[in-house]
Amino acid sequence: MAASFLPSILASTSYLPSILVPIIGWVLPGVVFAFLFLYIESDDISDIN
């Protein structure tokens, strides 16, 4: 039963690369860069010691 169900799931997810590639390539780095920029530019340096 599971063997016949799996190909139908994989065939219906052919649109996922067109969604996941821009997310991994643009959105995720943008979020990481924004977080790191805000972290680097923060004035609270008391956490270092």
Contacts in CASP RR format, 6 or more apart in sequence:
PFRMAT RR
TARGET T0000
AUTHOR 0000-0000-0000
METHOD contacts of the structure
MODEL  1
MAASFLPSILASTSYLPSILVPIIGWVLPGVVFAFLFLYIESDDISDIN
END
